Amino acid sequence: MEITIDRTRFEIIGILSQSPSLKNYVNSDELFEEAFALALRTVTKKQGYKNVDFPNMWQFSRDIDNILNIDFWKIL
C-alpha cells in the first residue's frame, strides 16, 4: 500500500507542477470531502481493513502541500 501512496503522491506533484492553477481546485473543501469519502469506502472494503474503525471525517490538514509532503505522517 505504501508504494501505491508514494507513486500517487509523485504523480499528483507532477500534475500540479505542470498546472499550478489546479491547486485552488484541489484545495476546495467540497472536492476534499468527496475524495475522502471515496477513499474511505474503498479502503474499508479491502481485506485486512474491514474491521478497522476509521474516522468518518479527515482530522488533519487539508492543504495539498502538507498532504503531499513525504514526511506528512511523521509531522503529525
C-alpha positions in Angstrom: 0.0 0.0 0.0 2.8 2.4 0.8 4.3 2.0 -2.7 0.9 3.0 -4.2 0.7 6.0 -1.9 4.2 7.2 -2.9 3.6 6.6 -6.6 0.3 8.5 -6.5 1.9 11.3 -4.4 4.6 11.8 -7.1 2.0 11.7 -9.9 0.0 14.4 -8.2 3.0 16.5 -7.6 3.9 16.2 -11.3 0.4 17.2 -12.4 0.3 20.2 -10.1 3.7 21.4 -11.2 2.5 21.3 -14.9 -0.8 23.0 -14.0 -0.3 25.1 -10.8 -3.8 26.6 -11.2 -5.2 23.2 -10.2 -4.0 23.7 -6.6 -7.0 26.0 -5.9 -9.4 23.3 -7.2 -7.6 20.5 -5.2 -7.7 22.6 -2.0 -11.5 23.0 -2.2 -13.4 21.6 0.8 -16.1 20.0 -1.4 -13.6 18.1 -3.5 -11.6 17.0 -0.5 -14.7 15.7 1.3 -15.8 13.7 -1.8 -12.3 12.3 -2.2 -12.0 11.3 1.4 -15.4 9.6 1.4 -14.5 7.6 -1.7 -11.1 6.6 -0.2 -12.8 5.5 3.0 -15.3 3.4 1.1 -12.5 1.9 -0.9 -10.2 1.0 2.0 -12.9 -0.4 4.2 -13.8 -3.0 1.5 -10.2 -4.3 1.4 -9.2 -7.4 3.2 -7.4 -6.6 6.4 -9.1 -3.2 6.8 -12.8 -4.3 7.1 -12.7 -4.2 10.9 -10.6 -1.0 11.3 -12.6 1.8 12.9 -11.6 4.7 10.6 -12.9 8.2 11.4 -15.7 9.5 9.2 -14.0 12.8 8.8 -10.4 13.7 7.9 -8.8 15.1 11.0 -5.6 16.6 9.7 -4.5 19.4 7.4 -6.4 19.7 4.1 -3.7 21.7 2.5 -2.4 19.8 -0.6 1.2 20.9 0.0 1.1 19.4 3.5 -0.6 16.2 2.4 1.9 15.7 -0.5 4.9 16.2 1.9 6.8 12.9 2.0 7.0 13.3 5.8 3.3 14.0 6.3 2.7 11.3 8.9 6.0 12.0 10.7 5.0 15.6 11.2 1.8 14.7 13.0 
